[in-house]
């Protein structure tokens, strides 16, 4: 199990318990962080930019 698969499972579980918007926000937030981490790990600047964009959108628009 990779980290991304675990976060997807957590997202699905939260959705199943009916916390739709909270789960969605949490999942998008984690996805942004994961994208940045993967970008740094693989030295891929496009991934870092996409991750930062997701993170920025999540943090500014509550």
Buried (B, 14 or more C-beta within 10 A) or exposed (E): EEEEEEBBEBBEEBBEEEEEEEBEBBBBBBBBBBBBBBBEEEEEEEBBEBBBEBBEEBEEEE
